[in-house]
Amino acid sequence: MSAELFTVLSPMAGYTDLAFRSICREFGVGLTVTEMVSSKALVMGNSLSRRMLHRMPNDAPAFCQIFGHEPQVMADSVQLDEVAVYEGVDINMGCPVRKIVGSGDGSALLDNPHLASQCIAAVRRAQGNKPLSVKMRLGASDSCGALDFVRMCRDSGADFVTVHFRTRKQMYSGTADYSLLPQMAKLGLPVIANGDIADRSQCVRLADMGASGVGVGRAALGRPYIFAQLQGQPFEMDILDTIERHAQILGMVFAEKVVANEMKKHVAAYLKGMRGAKQTVVSVMNAHSLDQILTLCRTYFAQNPLYRSVRQ
Ligand SMILES: Cc1cc2nc3c(=O)[nH]c(=O)nc-3n(C[C@H](O)[C@H](O)[C@H](O)COP(=O)(O)O)c2cc1C
């Protein structure tokens, strides 16, 4: 593996908000991706969708992930200022959630390569030379069409693909199956490998198999320093400070009630696995205000000072 490993914070709805992306950036992530945003909602001027696209100045390069299935709507969405400020666009062709698939979006496009191609080509034209990627899974229920789908992405104008090496049917069960990666990597389109990546030795193996980089999702939740770990870089993170800063950044864009709700799941992730933290997490989940959440966190770390800092 080359000394420089290209790392991507995989898009996660409800998690890869502007604050979390900014915090991951401090630990050297190579590229961040926003939560998925509906291209249709953006074009219709939906204010929440647009607010989701705020970003911090240190968060670059970052891609905006859009979902949809109407080529012209998708093309129009990437020309909006809120999207155009991003360094690139990622098209979601992997989301397995029933509501999304039922509308023909996300991984529904894996079943319809012709329409998927039209979407990519339309966004390509609208984007000009700006980077464009596609996030996909291996297929709907098997990986038979995966190589053809990557070829289609290449021929339709994508600059790279991020592949979650599971099928839609698998959702998040089982383990990612990387057996097609070597063949996929030879198709002339860079492949970012994604699925269950949590340590440097996996990254070495995937790079040896031809991956141009790695996408990390769940393993980064509560552990944004994983990007330093994957690079073998030293790091130090004060968890309480990080939680407070996370909330403060969200507060620059969202109302306090929204911040409190968003912070509940992040605090659960930051405190995951810490001794005696279960009761704090339960109390956080039941909290009624951001103040209450932060007080609970301060109390926990006052009582467990050894857990407050993580370094390597
Ligand atoms: C809570 C959650 C939300 C997700 N939201 C998105 C999303 O908005 N767009 C997307 O392309 N993938 C989404 N994913 C999939 C991840 O980007 C990633 O492909 C998947 O979790 C596998 O990587 P991991 O094993 O590193 O988590 C989501 C995953 C999770 C767990």
The ligand as an SDF file (V2000), in Angstrom:
LIG
                    3D

 31 33  0  0  0  0  0  0  0  0999 V2000
  -27.1010    5.2380    9.4660 C   0  0  0  0  0  0  0  0  0  0  0  0
  -26.6020    5.0720    8.0510 C   0  0  0  0  0  0  0  0  0  0  0  0
  -26.9720    5.9950    7.0980 C   0  0  0  0  0  0  0  0  0  0  0  0
  -26.5210    5.8510    5.7850 C   0  0  0  0  0  0  0  0  0  0  0  0
  -26.8530    6.7970    4.8700 N   0  0  0  0  0  0  0  0  0  0  0  0
  -26.3410    6.7150    3.6070 C   0  0  0  0  0  0  0  0  0  0  0  0
  -26.5780    7.7620    2.6690 C   0  0  0  0  0  0  0  0  0  0  0  0
  -27.2120    8.7750    2.9630 O   0  0  0  0  0  0  0  0  0  0  0  0
  -26.0320    7.6080    1.4290 N   0  0  0  0  0  0  0  0  0  0  0  0
  -25.2920    6.5010    1.0710 C   0  0  0  0  0  0  0  0  0  0  0  0
  -24.8270    6.4110   -0.0640 O   0  0  0  0  0  0  0  0  0  0  0  0
  -25.0450    5.5260    1.9560 N   0  0  0  0  0  0  0  0  0  0  0  0
  -25.5360    5.6150    3.2100 C   0  0  0  0  0  0  0  0  0  0  0  0
  -25.2210    4.6480    4.1240 N   0  0  0  0  0  0  0  0  0  0  0  0
  -24.3230    3.5500    3.7410 C   0  0  0  0  0  0  0  0  0  0  0  0
  -22.8660    3.8940    4.0940 C   0  0  0  0  0  0  0  0  0  0  0  0
  -22.3890    4.9870    3.3520 O   0  0  0  0  0  0  0  0  0  0  0  0
  -21.9360    2.6960    3.8200 C   0  0  0  0  0  0  0  0  0  0  0  0
  -22.0010    2.3940    2.4710 O   0  0  0  0  0  0  0  0  0  0  0  0
  -22.3290    1.4630    4.6240 C   0  0  0  0  0  0  0  0  0  0  0  0
  -22.6290    1.7860    5.9660 O   0  0  0  0  0  0  0  0  0  0  0  0
  -21.1910    0.4170    4.5890 C   0  0  0  0  0  0  0  0  0  0  0  0
  -20.0080    0.9700    5.0850 O   0  0  0  0  0  0  0  0  0  0  0  0
  -19.5250    0.7100    6.6090 P   0  0  0  0  0  0  0  0  0  0  0  0
  -19.4760   -0.7800    6.8160 O   0  0  0  0  0  0  0  0  0  0  0  0
  -18.1670    1.3620    6.6750 O   0  0  0  0  0  0  0  0  0  0  0  0
  -20.5210    1.3640    7.5030 O   0  0  0  0  0  0  0  0  0  0  0  0
  -25.6860    4.7540    5.4270 C   0  0  0  0  0  0  0  0  0  0  0  0
  -25.3170    3.8240    6.4040 C   0  0  0  0  0  0  0  0  0  0  0  0
  -25.7600    3.9760    7.7090 C   0  0  0  0  0  0  0  0  0  0  0  0
  -25.3200    2.9700    8.7450 C   0  0  0  0  0  0  0  0  0  0  0  0
  1  2  1  0
  2  3  1  0
  2 30  2  0
  3  4  2  0
  4  5  1  0
  4 28  1  0
  5  6  2  0
  6  7  1  0
  6 13  1  0
  7  8  2  0
  7  9  1  0
  9 10  1  0
 10 11  2  0
 10 12  1  0
 12 13  2  0
 13 14  1  0
 14 15  1  0
 14 28  1  0
 15 16  1  0
 16 17  1  0
 16 18  1  0
 18 19  1  0
 18 20  1  0
 20 21  1  0
 20 22  1  0
 22 23  1  0
 23 24  1  0
 24 25  2  0
 24 26  1  0
 24 27  1  0
 28 29  2  0
 29 30  1  0
 30 31  1  0
M  END
$$$$
